Amino acid sequence: MWFLERWLENKKTVKKLVYVLYASLIISCLLGFAIHLTPPAEHVTHDEHAAPAEHGEHEEHAPFVFEQIPIFSAIFGFIVCALLGLGSKAYGHNIVMKEEDYYDR
């Protein structure tokens, strides 16, 4: 564990780690746009006698309107993660943390 602590105390290492995290965020958002813009896959039927489906007959759709927004899940995940972090910090400081002389009273 001492190696990891020393490694994270180095400012150059932390700077590189932040760049890697930003790069992964950008790549994730670009992939989200790419997935959103690709056409949906056509349904394959294995029945030889089935009539060919009309275009749009079985078109898939998102159950909620906001799911059609590109990279919605990435934005939603970031907001929820930030709220969880801030909420846990507030909970820890206001409820869990006690004064130094709490048990001496």
DOSEZA-937035 format. One record per residue: residue number from 1; residue in three letters; x, y, z of N, C-alpha, C, O, CB in turn. Coordinates in nm, 2 decimals, always signed. Glycine has a CB too. Layout:
+-----+------+--------+--------+--------+--------+--------+--------+--------+--------+--------+--------+--------+--------+--------+--------+--------+
: pos : code :    n.x :    n.y :    n.z :   ca.x :   ca.y :   ca.z :    c.x :    c.y :    c.z :    o.x :    o.y :    o.z :   cb.x :   cb.y :   cb.z :
+-----+------+--------+--------+--------+--------+--------+--------+--------+--------+--------+--------+--------+--------+--------+--------+--------+
: NUM :  ALA :      X :      Y :      Z :      X :      Y :      Z :      X :      Y :      Z :      X :      Y :      Z :      X :      Y :      Z :
...
+-----+------+--------+--------+--------+--------+--------+--------+--------+--------+--------+--------+--------+--------+--------+--------+--------+
***
This chain:
+-----+------+--------+--------+--------+--------+--------+--------+--------+--------+--------+--------+--------+--------+--------+--------+--------+
: pos : code :    n.x :    n.y :    n.z :   ca.x :   ca.y :   ca.z :    c.x :    c.y :    c.z :    o.x :    o.y :    o.z :   cb.x :   cb.y :   cb.z :
+-----+------+--------+--------+--------+--------+--------+--------+--------+--------+--------+--------+--------+--------+--------+--------+--------+
:   1 :  MET :  +0.08 :  -0.12 :  +0.00 :  +0.00 :  +0.00 :  +0.00 :  +0.09 :  +0.13 :  +0.00 :  +0.05 :  +0.23 :  -0.05 :  -0.09 :  +0.00 :  +0.12 :
:   2 :  TRP :  +0.20 :  +0.12 :  +0.06 :  +0.29 :  +0.24 :  +0.06 :  +0.33 :  +0.28 :  -0.08 :  +0.35 :  +0.40 :  -0.10 :  +0.42 :  +0.20 :  +0.15 :
:   3 :  PHE :  +0.35 :  +0.19 :  -0.17 :  +0.38 :  +0.22 :  -0.31 :  +0.27 :  +0.31 :  -0.37 :  +0.30 :  +0.41 :  -0.44 :  +0.41 :  +0.10 :  -0.39 :
:   4 :  LEU :  +0.15 :  +0.27 :  -0.35 :  +0.04 :  +0.34 :  -0.41 :  +0.02 :  +0.48 :  -0.35 :  -0.01 :  +0.57 :  -0.42 :  -0.10 :  +0.26 :  -0.39 :
:   5 :  GLU :  +0.05 :  +0.49 :  -0.22 :  +0.04 :  +0.62 :  -0.15 :  +0.15 :  +0.71 :  -0.21 :  +0.12 :  +0.83 :  -0.24 :  +0.05 :  +0.61 :  +0.00 :
:   6 :  ARG :  +0.27 :  +0.66 :  -0.22 :  +0.38 :  +0.74 :  -0.27 :  +0.35 :  +0.78 :  -0.42 :  +0.38 :  +0.89 :  -0.46 :  +0.51 :  +0.67 :  -0.26 :
:   7 :  TRP :  +0.30 :  +0.69 :  -0.49 :  +0.27 :  +0.71 :  -0.63 :  +0.17 :  +0.82 :  -0.65 :  +0.18 :  +0.90 :  -0.74 :  +0.22 :  +0.58 :  -0.70 :
:   8 :  LEU :  +0.06 :  +0.82 :  -0.57 :  -0.04 :  +0.92 :  -0.58 :  +0.00 :  +1.06 :  -0.52 :  -0.07 :  +1.16 :  -0.55 :  -0.17 :  +0.87 :  -0.51 :
:   9 :  GLU :  +0.10 :  +1.06 :  -0.44 :  +0.15 :  +1.19 :  -0.39 :  +0.23 :  +1.26 :  -0.49 :  +0.25 :  +1.39 :  -0.48 :  +0.23 :  +1.16 :  -0.26 :
:  10 :  ASN :  +0.28 :  +1.20 :  -0.59 :  +0.36 :  +1.26 :  -0.70 :  +0.27 :  +1.34 :  -0.79 :  +0.17 :  +1.29 :  -0.84 :  +0.44 :  +1.15 :  -0.78 :
:  11 :  LYS :  +0.30 :  +1.47 :  -0.80 :  +0.21 :  +1.56 :  -0.88 :  +0.21 :  +1.52 :  -1.03 :  +0.10 :  +1.54 :  -1.09 :  +0.25 :  +1.70 :  -0.86 :
:  12 :  LYS :  +0.32 :  +1.48 :  -1.08 :  +0.32 :  +1.44 :  -1.22 :  +0.23 :  +1.32 :  -1.25 :  +0.17 :  +1.31 :  -1.35 :  +0.47 :  +1.41 :  -1.27 :
:  13 :  THR :  +0.24 :  +1.22 :  -1.16 :  +0.16 :  +1.10 :  -1.17 :  +0.01 :  +1.14 :  -1.16 :  -0.07 :  +1.09 :  -1.24 :  +0.19 :  +1.00 :  -1.06 :
:  14 :  VAL :  -0.03 :  +1.22 :  -1.07 :  -0.17 :  +1.27 :  -1.06 :  -0.21 :  +1.34 :  -1.19 :  -0.33 :  +1.32 :  -1.23 :  -0.19 :  +1.35 :  -0.94 :
:  15 :  LYS :  -0.13 :  +1.42 :  -1.24 :  -0.16 :  +1.50 :  -1.36 :  -0.18 :  +1.40 :  -1.48 :  -0.27 :  +1.42 :  -1.56 :  -0.05 :  +1.60 :  -1.40 :
:  16 :  LYS :  -0.10 :  +1.30 :  -1.49 :  -0.11 :  +1.20 :  -1.60 :  -0.24 :  +1.12 :  -1.58 :  -0.31 :  +1.09 :  -1.67 :  +0.01 :  +1.10 :  -1.60 :
:  17 :  LEU :  -0.27 :  +1.09 :  -1.45 :  -0.40 :  +1.02 :  -1.42 :  -0.52 :  +1.10 :  -1.46 :  -0.62 :  +1.05 :  -1.51 :  -0.40 :  +0.98 :  -1.28 :
:  18 :  VAL :  -0.52 :  +1.23 :  -1.43 :  -0.63 :  +1.32 :  -1.47 :  -0.64 :  +1.32 :  -1.62 :  -0.75 :  +1.32 :  -1.67 :  -0.61 :  +1.46 :  -1.41 :
:  19 :  TYR :  -0.53 :  +1.33 :  -1.69 :  -0.54 :  +1.33 :  -1.84 :  -0.60 :  +1.20 :  -1.89 :  -0.68 :  +1.21 :  -1.99 :  -0.40 :  +1.35 :  -1.90 :
:  20 :  VAL :  -0.56 :  +1.09 :  -1.84 :  -0.62 :  +0.96 :  -1.88 :  -0.77 :  +0.96 :  -1.85 :  -0.84 :  +0.91 :  -1.93 :  -0.54 :  +0.84 :  -1.80 :
:  21 :  LEU :  -0.81 :  +1.01 :  -1.74 :  -0.95 :  +1.01 :  -1.71 :  -1.03 :  +1.10 :  -1.80 :  -1.14 :  +1.07 :  -1.84 :  -0.97 :  +1.05 :  -1.56 :
:  22 :  TYR :  -0.97 :  +1.22 :  -1.83 :  -1.04 :  +1.31 :  -1.93 :  -1.04 :  +1.24 :  -2.07 :  -1.15 :  +1.26 :  -2.14 :  -0.96 :  +1.44 :  -1.93 :
:  23 :  ALA :  -0.94 :  +1.18 :  -2.11 :  -0.94 :  +1.11 :  -2.24 :  -1.04 :  +1.00 :  -2.24 :  -1.11 :  +0.99 :  -2.34 :  -0.80 :  +1.05 :  -2.27 :
:  24 :  SER :  -1.05 :  +0.93 :  -2.14 :  -1.16 :  +0.82 :  -2.13 :  -1.30 :  +0.88 :  -2.14 :  -1.39 :  +0.82 :  -2.20 :  -1.14 :  +0.73 :  -2.01 :
:  25 :  LEU :  -1.32 :  +0.99 :  -2.07 :  -1.45 :  +1.06 :  -2.08 :  -1.48 :  +1.10 :  -2.22 :  -1.59 :  +1.09 :  -2.26 :  -1.45 :  +1.18 :  -1.98 :
:  26 :  ILE :  -1.38 :  +1.16 :  -2.29 :  -1.40 :  +1.21 :  -2.42 :  -1.43 :  +1.09 :  -2.52 :  -1.52 :  +1.10 :  -2.60 :  -1.28 :  +1.29 :  -2.47 :
:  27 :  ILE :  -1.36 :  +0.99 :  -2.50 :  -1.38 :  +0.87 :  -2.59 :  -1.52 :  +0.81 :  -2.56 :  -1.58 :  +0.77 :  -2.65 :  -1.27 :  +0.76 :  -2.56 :
:  28 :  SER :  -1.56 :  +0.80 :  -2.43 :  -1.69 :  +0.75 :  -2.40 :  -1.80 :  +0.83 :  -2.46 :  -1.90 :  +0.78 :  -2.51 :  -1.70 :  +0.74 :  -2.25 :
:  29 :  CYS :  -1.78 :  +0.97 :  -2.46 :  -1.89 :  +1.05 :  -2.51 :  -1.89 :  +1.04 :  -2.67 :  -2.00 :  +1.04 :  -2.73 :  -1.86 :  +1.20 :  -2.48 :
:  30 :  LEU :  -1.77 :  +1.03 :  -2.73 :  -1.77 :  +1.01 :  -2.87 :  -1.84 :  +0.88 :  -2.91 :  -1.91 :  +0.87 :  -3.01 :  -1.63 :  +1.02 :  -2.93 :
:  31 :  LEU :  -1.81 :  +0.77 :  -2.84 :  -1.87 :  +0.65 :  -2.87 :  -2.02 :  +0.65 :  -2.85 :  -2.10 :  +0.59 :  -2.92 :  -1.81 :  +0.54 :  -2.78 :
:  32 :  GLY :  -2.06 :  +0.73 :  -2.75 :  -2.21 :  +0.75 :  -2.72 :  -2.28 :  +0.81 :  -2.84 :  -2.38 :  +0.77 :  -2.88 :  -2.23 :  +0.83 :  -2.60 :
:  33 :  PHE :  -2.21 :  +0.92 :  -2.90 :  -2.27 :  +0.98 :  -3.01 :  -2.27 :  +0.89 :  -3.13 :  -2.36 :  +0.88 :  -3.21 :  -2.18 :  +1.11 :  -3.05 :
:  34 :  ALA :  -2.16 :  +0.81 :  -3.15 :  -2.15 :  +0.72 :  -3.26 :  -2.26 :  +0.61 :  -3.25 :  -2.32 :  +0.57 :  -3.35 :  -2.01 :  +0.65 :  -3.27 :
:  35 :  ILE :  -2.28 :  +0.56 :  -3.13 :  -2.39 :  +0.45 :  -3.12 :  -2.52 :  +0.51 :  -3.14 :  -2.61 :  +0.45 :  -3.20 :  -2.38 :  +0.39 :  -2.97 :
:  36 :  HIS :  -2.54 :  +0.64 :  -3.10 :  -2.67 :  +0.70 :  -3.11 :  -2.70 :  +0.73 :  -3.26 :  -2.82 :  +0.73 :  -3.30 :  -2.68 :  +0.83 :  -3.03 :
:  37 :  LEU :  -2.60 :  +0.76 :  -3.34 :  -2.62 :  +0.79 :  -3.48 :  -2.62 :  +0.67 :  -3.58 :  -2.66 :  +0.69 :  -3.69 :  -2.51 :  +0.89 :  -3.52 :
:  38 :  THR :  -2.58 :  +0.56 :  -3.53 :  -2.59 :  +0.44 :  -3.62 :  -2.73 :  +0.39 :  -3.64 :  -2.81 :  +0.41 :  -3.55 :  -2.50 :  +0.32 :  -3.56 :
:  39 :  PRO :  -2.76 :  +0.34 :  -3.76 :  -2.89 :  +0.30 :  -3.78 :  -2.92 :  +0.17 :  -3.70 :  -2.83 :  +0.09 :  -3.68 :  -2.91 :  +0.27 :  -3.93 :
:  40 :  PRO :  -3.05 :  +0.14 :  -3.67 :  -3.08 :  +0.02 :  -3.59 :  -3.06 :  -0.10 :  -3.68 :  -3.08 :  -0.10 :  -3.80 :  -3.22 :  +0.03 :  -3.54 :
:  41 :  ALA :  -3.02 :  -0.21 :  -3.61 :  -3.01 :  -0.34 :  -3.69 :  -3.14 :  -0.39 :  -3.73 :  -3.24 :  -0.37 :  -3.66 :  -2.93 :  -0.44 :  -3.60 :
:  42 :  GLU :  -3.14 :  -0.45 :  -3.85 :  -3.27 :  -0.51 :  -3.90 :  -3.29 :  -0.64 :  -3.83 :  -3.20 :  -0.72 :  -3.80 :  -3.26 :  -0.52 :  -4.05 :
:  43 :  HIS :  -3.42 :  -0.67 :  -3.81 :  -3.46 :  -0.80 :  -3.75 :  -3.45 :  -0.91 :  -3.85 :  -3.50 :  -0.89 :  -3.97 :  -3.60 :  -0.79 :  -3.69 :
:  44 :  VAL :  -3.38 :  -1.01 :  -3.82 :  -3.37 :  -1.13 :  -3.91 :  -3.47 :  -1.23 :  -3.87 :  -3.48 :  -1.28 :  -3.75 :  -3.22 :  -1.19 :  -3.90 :
:  45 :  THR :  -3.55 :  -1.27 :  -3.97 :  -3.64 :  -1.38 :  -3.94 :  -3.59 :  -1.51 :  -4.01 :  -3.53 :  -1.51 :  -4.12 :  -3.78 :  -1.35 :  -4.00 :
:  46 :  HIS :  -3.61 :  -1.62 :  -3.94 :  -3.56 :  -1.75 :  -3.99 :  -3.67 :  -1.83 :  -4.06 :  -3.65 :  -1.94 :  -4.11 :  -3.51 :  -1.83 :  -3.87 :
:  47 :  ASP :  -3.79 :  -1.77 :  -4.08 :  -3.90 :  -1.83 :  -4.14 :  -3.89 :  -1.80 :  -4.29 :  -3.90 :  -1.68 :  -4.33 :  -4.03 :  -1.79 :  -4.08 :
:  48 :  GLU :  -3.88 :  -1.90 :  -4.38 :  -3.86 :  -1.88 :  -4.52 :  -3.99 :  -1.83 :  -4.58 :  -3.99 :  -1.76 :  -4.68 :  -3.82 :  -2.00 :  -4.59 :
:  49 :  HIS :  -4.11 :  -1.86 :  -4.52 :  -4.23 :  -1.83 :  -4.58 :  -4.29 :  -1.70 :  -4.53 :  -4.40 :  -1.66 :  -4.57 :  -4.33 :  -1.94 :  -4.56 :
:  50 :  ALA :  -4.22 :  -1.64 :  -4.44 :  -4.27 :  -1.51 :  -4.38 :  -4.26 :  -1.40 :  -4.48 :  -4.16 :  -1.39 :  -4.56 :  -4.20 :  -1.48 :  -4.25 :
:  51 :  ALA :  -4.35 :  -1.31 :  -4.48 :  -4.35 :  -1.20 :  -4.57 :  -4.24 :  -1.10 :  -4.52 :  -4.23 :  -1.09 :  -4.40 :  -4.49 :  -1.13 :  -4.59 :
:  52 :  PRO :  -4.17 :  -1.04 :  -4.61 :  -4.07 :  -0.94 :  -4.57 :  -4.14 :  -0.82 :  -4.49 :  -4.25 :  -0.77 :  -4.53 :  -3.99 :  -0.88 :  -4.69 :
:  53 :  ALA :  -4.08 :  -0.78 :  -4.38 :  -4.14 :  -0.68 :  -4.30 :  -4.12 :  -0.54 :  -4.37 :  -4.02 :  -0.51 :  -4.43 :  -4.07 :  -0.67 :  -4.16 :
:  54 :  GLU :  -4.22 :  -0.46 :  -4.36 :  -4.21 :  -0.33 :  -4.41 :  -4.12 :  -0.24 :  -4.33 :  -4.10 :  -0.27 :  -4.21 :  -4.36 :  -0.26 :  -4.41 :
:  55 :  HIS :  -4.05 :  -0.15 :  -4.39 :  -3.96 :  -0.06 :  -4.32 :  -4.03 :  +0.02 :  -4.22 :  -4.13 :  +0.08 :  -4.24 :  -3.88 :  +0.03 :  -4.42 :
:  56 :  GLY :  -3.99 :  +0.01 :  -4.09 :  -4.05 :  +0.08 :  -3.98 :  -4.16 :  +0.00 :  -3.91 :  -4.21 :  +0.05 :  -3.82 :  -4.10 :  +0.21 :  -4.03 :
:  57 :  GLU :  -4.19 :  -0.12 :  -3.96 :  -4.30 :  -0.19 :  -3.90 :  -4.26 :  -0.24 :  -3.76 :  -4.34 :  -0.23 :  -3.67 :  -4.33 :  -0.32 :  -3.98 :
:  58 :  HIS :  -4.14 :  -0.28 :  -3.74 :  -4.09 :  -0.32 :  -3.61 :  -3.98 :  -0.23 :  -3.56 :  -3.88 :  -0.28 :  -3.50 :  -4.05 :  -0.47 :  -3.61 :
:  59 :  GLU :  -3.99 :  -0.11 :  -3.58 :  -3.89 :  -0.01 :  -3.54 :  -3.88 :  +0.00 :  -3.39 :  -3.98 :  +0.01 :  -3.32 :  -3.91 :  +0.12 :  -3.61 :
:  60 :  GLU :  -3.76 :  -0.01 :  -3.34 :  -3.74 :  +0.00 :  -3.20 :  -3.74 :  +0.14 :  -3.16 :  -3.70 :  +0.23 :  -3.23 :  -3.60 :  -0.07 :  -3.16 :
:  61 :  HIS :  -3.79 :  +0.16 :  -3.04 :  -3.79 :  +0.30 :  -2.98 :  -3.76 :  +0.30 :  -2.84 :  -3.77 :  +0.20 :  -2.77 :  -3.93 :  +0.36 :  -3.01 :
:  62 :  ALA :  -3.71 :  +0.41 :  -2.79 :  -3.68 :  +0.42 :  -2.65 :  -3.81 :  +0.44 :  -2.57 :  -3.90 :  +0.50 :  -2.61 :  -3.58 :  +0.54 :  -2.62 :
:  63 :  PRO :  -3.81 :  +0.37 :  -2.45 :  -3.93 :  +0.38 :  -2.37 :  -3.96 :  +0.52 :  -2.32 :  -4.07 :  +0.56 :  -2.29 :  -3.93 :  +0.28 :  -2.26 :
:  64 :  PHE :  -3.85 :  +0.60 :  -2.30 :  -3.87 :  +0.74 :  -2.25 :  -3.80 :  +0.83 :  -2.35 :  -3.71 :  +0.80 :  -2.41 :  -3.80 :  +0.75 :  -2.11 :
:  65 :  VAL :  -3.86 :  +0.95 :  -2.35 :  -3.81 :  +1.05 :  -2.45 :  -3.67 :  +1.09 :  -2.43 :  -3.59 :  +1.11 :  -2.52 :  -3.90 :  +1.18 :  -2.45 :
:  66 :  PHE :  -3.63 :  +1.11 :  -2.30 :  -3.50 :  +1.16 :  -2.27 :  -3.39 :  +1.05 :  -2.30 :  -3.27 :  +1.09 :  -2.31 :  -3.49 :  +1.19 :  -2.12 :
:  67 :  GLU :  -3.43 :  +0.93 :  -2.32 :  -3.33 :  +0.83 :  -2.36 :  -3.28 :  +0.85 :  -2.51 :  -3.19 :  +0.78 :  -2.55 :  -3.39 :  +0.69 :  -2.35 :
:  68 :  GLN :  -3.35 :  +0.93 :  -2.58 :  -3.31 :  +0.96 :  -2.72 :  -3.21 :  +1.06 :  -2.73 :  -3.15 :  +1.08 :  -2.84 :  -3.44 :  +1.00 :  -2.80 :
:  69 :  ILE :  -3.18 :  +1.13 :  -2.62 :  -3.07 :  +1.23 :  -2.62 :  -2.94 :  +1.16 :  -2.62 :  -2.91 :  +1.07 :  -2.55 :  -3.08 :  +1.32 :  -2.49 :
:  70 :  PRO :  -2.85 :  +1.20 :  -2.72 :  -2.72 :  +1.14 :  -2.72 :  -2.64 :  +1.16 :  -2.59 :  -2.65 :  +1.26 :  -2.53 :  -2.63 :  +1.19 :  -2.84 :
:  71 :  ILE :  -2.57 :  +1.06 :  -2.55 :  -2.49 :  +1.05 :  -2.43 :  -2.57 :  +1.09 :  -2.30 :  -2.51 :  +1.14 :  -2.21 :  -2.37 :  +1.14 :  -2.44 :
:  72 :  PHE :  -2.70 :  +1.07 :  -2.30 :  -2.78 :  +1.09 :  -2.18 :  -2.73 :  +1.01 :  -2.06 :  -2.72 :  +1.06 :  -1.95 :  -2.93 :  +1.07 :  -2.21 :
:  73 :  SER :  -2.70 :  +0.89 :  -2.09 :  -2.66 :  +0.80 :  -1.98 :  -2.53 :  +0.85 :  -1.92 :  -2.51 :  +0.83 :  -1.79 :  -2.64 :  +0.65 :  -2.02 :
:  74 :  ALA :  -2.43 :  +0.90 :  -2.00 :  -2.31 :  +0.95 :  -1.94 :  -2.33 :  +1.07 :  -1.86 :  -2.27 :  +1.09 :  -1.75 :  -2.21 :  +0.98 :  -2.06 :
:  75 :  ILE :  -2.41 :  +1.16 :  -1.91 :  -2.45 :  +1.29 :  -1.83 :  -2.52 :  +1.25 :  -1.70 :  -2.48 :  +1.30 :  -1.60 :  -2.53 :  +1.38 :  -1.92 :
:  76 :  PHE :  -2.62 :  +1.16 :  -1.71 :  -2.69 :  +1.12 :  -1.59 :  -2.60 :  +1.05 :  -1.49 :  -2.61 :  +1.08 :  -1.37 :  -2.81 :  +1.03 :  -1.63 :
:  77 :  GLY :  -2.51 :  +0.97 :  -1.54 :  -2.42 :  +0.90 :  -1.45 :  -2.33 :  +0.99 :  -1.38 :  -2.30 :  +0.98 :  -1.26 :  -2.34 :  +0.80 :  -1.53 :
:  78 :  PHE :  -2.28 :  +1.09 :  -1.45 :  -2.19 :  +1.19 :  -1.39 :  -2.26 :  +1.28 :  -1.29 :  -2.20 :  +1.30 :  -1.18 :  -2.13 :  +1.29 :  -1.50 :
:  79 :  ILE :  -2.38 :  +1.32 :  -1.32 :  -2.46 :  +1.40 :  -1.22 :  -2.49 :  +1.32 :  -1.09 :  -2.47 :  +1.37 :  -0.98 :  -2.59 :  +1.45 :  -1.28 :
:  80 :  VAL :  -2.53 :  +1.19 :  -1.11 :  -2.56 :  +1.11 :  -1.00 :  -2.43 :  +1.08 :  -0.91 :  -2.44 :  +1.08 :  -0.79 :  -2.62 :  +0.98 :  -1.04 :
:  81 :  CYS :  -2.32 :  +1.05 :  -0.98 :  -2.20 :  +1.03 :  -0.91 :  -2.15 :  +1.15 :  -0.83 :  -2.11 :  +1.14 :  -0.72 :  -2.09 :  +0.99 :  -1.01 :
:  82 :  ALA :  -2.17 :  +1.27 :  -0.89 :  -2.13 :  +1.39 :  -0.82 :  -2.22 :  +1.41 :  -0.70 :  -2.18 :  +1.45 :  -0.59 :  -2.14 :  +1.51 :  -0.91 :
:  83 :  LEU :  -2.35 :  +1.39 :  -0.72 :  -2.45 :  +1.40 :  -0.60 :  -2.42 :  +1.30 :  -0.49 :  -2.43 :  +1.34 :  -0.37 :  -2.59 :  +1.39 :  -0.65 :
:  84 :  LEU :  -2.38 :  +1.18 :  -0.53 :  -2.35 :  +1.08 :  -0.43 :  -2.22 :  +1.12 :  -0.35 :  -2.22 :  +1.11 :  -0.23 :  -2.33 :  +0.94 :  -0.49 :
:  85 :  GLY :  -2.13 :  +1.17 :  -0.42 :  -2.00 :  +1.22 :  -0.35 :  -2.03 :  +1.33 :  -0.26 :  -1.98 :  +1.33 :  -0.15 :  -1.90 :  +1.26 :  -0.46 :
:  86 :  LEU :  -2.10 :  +1.43 :  -0.31 :  -2.14 :  +1.55 :  -0.22 :  -2.22 :  +1.51 :  -0.11 :  -2.21 :  +1.56 :  +0.01 :  -2.20 :  +1.66 :  -0.30 :
:  87 :  GLY :  -2.32 :  +1.42 :  -0.13 :  -2.41 :  +1.38 :  -0.02 :  -2.34 :  +1.30 :  +0.08 :  -2.36 :  +1.32 :  +0.20 :  -2.52 :  +1.29 :  -0.08 :
:  88 :  SER :  -2.25 :  +1.21 :  +0.04 :  -2.17 :  +1.13 :  +0.14 :  -2.08 :  +1.22 :  +0.22 :  -2.05 :  +1.19 :  +0.34 :  -2.10 :  +1.02 :  +0.07 :
:  89 :  LYS :  -2.02 :  +1.32 :  +0.15 :  -1.93 :  +1.41 :  +0.23 :  -2.01 :  +1.49 :  +0.33 :  -1.97 :  +1.51 :  +0.44 :  -1.86 :  +1.51 :  +0.13 :
:  90 :  ALA :  -2.13 :  +1.54 :  +0.29 :  -2.21 :  +1.61 :  +0.39 :  -2.26 :  +1.52 :  +0.50 :  -2.26 :  +1.56 :  +0.62 :  -2.33 :  +1.67 :  +0.32 :
:  91 :  TYR :  -2.30 :  +1.40 :  +0.47 :  -2.34 :  +1.30 :  +0.57 :  -2.22 :  +1.28 :  +0.67 :  -2.24 :  +1.27 :  +0.79 :  -2.39 :  +1.17 :  +0.51 :
:  92 :  GLY :  -2.10 :  +1.26 :  +0.61 :  -1.99 :  +1.23 :  +0.70 :  -1.95 :  +1.34 :  +0.79 :  -1.92 :  +1.32 :  +0.91 :  -1.87 :  +1.19 :  +0.61 :
:  93 :  HIS :  -1.96 :  +1.46 :  +0.74 :  -1.92 :  +1.58 :  +0.82 :  -2.02 :  +1.61 :  +0.92 :  -1.99 :  +1.65 :  +1.03 :  -1.89 :  +1.70 :  +0.73 :
:  94 :  ASN :  -2.15 :  +1.60 :  +0.89 :  -2.26 :  +1.65 :  +0.97 :  -2.31 :  +1.54 :  +1.07 :  -2.36 :  +1.58 :  +1.18 :  -2.37 :  +1.70 :  +0.89 :
:  95 :  ILE :  -2.30 :  +1.42 :  +1.03 :  -2.37 :  +1.31 :  +1.12 :  -2.26 :  +1.22 :  +1.18 :  -2.27 :  +1.19 :  +1.30 :  -2.47 :  +1.24 :  +1.03 :
:  96 :  VAL :  -2.17 :  +1.17 :  +1.10 :  -2.08 :  +1.07 :  +1.14 :  -1.97 :  +1.13 :  +1.23 :  -1.93 :  +1.07 :  +1.33 :  -2.02 :  +0.99 :  +1.02 :
:  97 :  MET :  -1.91 :  +1.24 :  +1.18 :  -1.80 :  +1.30 :  +1.25 :  -1.84 :  +1.35 :  +1.39 :  -1.95 :  +1.42 :  +1.40 :  -1.73 :  +1.41 :  +1.17 :
:  98 :  LYS :  -1.77 :  +1.32 :  +1.49 :  -1.79 :  +1.38 :  +1.62 :  -1.68 :  +1.47 :  +1.67 :  -1.57 :  +1.46 :  +1.61 :  -1.82 :  +1.26 :  +1.72 :
:  99 :  GLU :  -1.71 :  +1.55 :  +1.77 :  -1.60 :  +1.63 :  +1.82 :  -1.50 :  +1.55 :  +1.89 :  -1.52 :  +1.43 :  +1.93 :  -1.66 :  +1.74 :  +1.92 :
: 100 :  GLU :  -1.38 :  +1.61 :  +1.91 :  -1.27 :  +1.53 :  +1.98 :  -1.31 :  +1.49 :  +2.12 :  -1.26 :  +1.38 :  +2.16 :  -1.15 :  +1.62 :  +1.98 :
: 101 :  ASP :  -1.38 :  +1.57 :  +2.19 :  -1.41 :  +1.53 :  +2.33 :  -1.55 :  +1.47 :  +2.34 :  -1.61 :  +1.48 :  +2.45 :  -1.40 :  +1.66 :  +2.42 :
: 102 :  TYR :  -1.60 :  +1.41 :  +2.24 :  -1.73 :  +1.35 :  +2.24 :  -1.75 :  +1.24 :  +2.34 :  -1.85 :  +1.24 :  +2.42 :  -1.77 :  +1.30 :  +2.10 :
: 103 :  TYR :  -1.65 :  +1.16 :  +2.35 :  -1.66 :  +1.04 :  +2.45 :  -1.61 :  +1.08 :  +2.59 :  -1.64 :  +1.01 :  +2.68 :  -1.57 :  +0.93 :  +2.40 :
: 104 :  ASP :  -1.55 :  +1.20 :  +2.60 :  -1.51 :  +1.24 :  +2.74 :  -1.62 :  +1.31 :  +2.81 :  -1.61 :  +1.32 :  +2.94 :  -1.39 :  +1.34 :  +2.73 :
: 105 :  ARG :  -1.73 :  +1.34 :  +2.75 :  -1.84 :  +1.41 :  +2.81 :  -1.92 :  +1.31 :  +2.89 :  -2.02 :  +1.35 :  +2.95 :  -1.92 :  +1.48 :  +2.71 :
+-----+------+--------+--------+--------+--------+--------+--------+--------+--------+--------+--------+--------+--------+--------+--------+--------+
***
